[in-house]
């Protein structure tokens, strides 16, 4: 290597080291401290009960259908699927805001569907299912 190129290489390395120390953006991200809990994701809760006794309906399929509006292109139709737990509760992480169609399908129960206006991401929606009519 020529003496001029060697000096240039040393200067480039020194400038890189100084920039990495002086500018925090260029440094790798630090691990978050264990004292801080991670940011909570807002979840909408849907409680599904059924019958005269208002017993929880477990393992019911909950479908949320909504439209994501766009300015330049055609609106995008989206759907979320979740299931209820033993207590008849389904949690929807990061729910869509606005007009949402909620449909419930459960074995042994009449299918349910209704449009809701979701304004709060932590909203609790209570839904009551009925027994289907008897077939002879």
N, C-alpha and C positions, 0 to 999 in steps of 0.2 A: 504494500500500500504506500501511496505517496504521503509525505508528511502533511500536506494540506488536507487530503481526504481523511486522514486519521483525526485531525483536529475537528473537522466538520462532523464526523461520527460521534466523537466525544461530546461535542456541543449539543447534538441532537438528543443523545441519551440524557444529558443533564437537563435539557429543557423539558423532556418528557417526565422525568422524575419530579421536577419542580411543579409542573402543571398538575400532576396527579396528587401532590400534597396540597397545593393551593386550591384546587377546584374540586369540591365535594361531588359534583355531578359525575365526574369521570371515575370516581372510586366505586368499587362494588358495593351493592346495598348491604347494609348491616342487618343482621337478624333482629326481628322485633323482640323486645324484652319480654320475658315470661310473665311479668307483672301485668301487662296490658292484655285483656282478652281481645280476640279478633273481632272485627266489626260484625255485628249481627245482621244477617240477611232478613229483610222483612218477609213474613210469611202470613198468608191469608189462611184462616182456619174454617173448614166446612164441617159442621156437625150433622150427621145423618142418623135420624131415628125413624122408627116405624111401628105401626100397629096401634092398638088402643092403649097398650102399656108403655108406649114411648121407649121401647128398648132399642139400644144402639144396633145399627146394622153394620156388621163387619164384612170386610172383603168386598165392598161395593165399589164399582168402577165409577170414578168421577171424571167427567170430561169438561174442560173449559175451552170454548171456542171464541175467538176474537179476531178482529181485523187490525192489522198494523197499517195505519194510513201513511201514504207517501205523497210527496208533492210532484215529483217528476214521472214516476212510473205507476203502474197499476197497483192498487192496494194489495197487501199480502195477507192471506188468510192463514191463521196459525191455530194450533190445538195443543193443549196440555192434558196428559192423562195421569191420574194418581189413584191410589186405592185407600180405602178407610182401614183403620186398625181395629183392634178388638173393642175399643170404646166408641167406635163409629165416627172417628175423627180423621179427616184428611187434611194434611198441611200442603199448601201450594207455595213453593219458594219463589220469591220475586214475582208476585202476581201482576198481571197486566191491569192498568188503570183504564177506566172507561166502561163501555158497554160490553158485557161478557155473557155468553150463553153457557149456563151450567146444566149439564145433563148427568143423571144418576141412573146406572143400570146395576141391579142386584138380583140375584137368583131368589125367586119366591116373592118378589115385590113388584109393584107396578112401576114402570119406567117413568122418570120425572125429567122435566126440562123447562127452564124458565130463564128469561133475560134479566140480568142484574146490572145495576150501575155501581161499579167499584170505584170508590173515591179514596179510600184509605187502604194502604197495603197491609195493614194489620187487622183488617176487618174480620169479624166472625159472622158466618152465615149459617143459620139453622134451617135444616130441610127435614120435612116429615114425609115419609113414604106411606103408601096405603097398600093393602092386600089387593091382588088382582081379582076381577070378578070370576065366579066359578063357571067352568065350562062343563056342560053335561054331555 
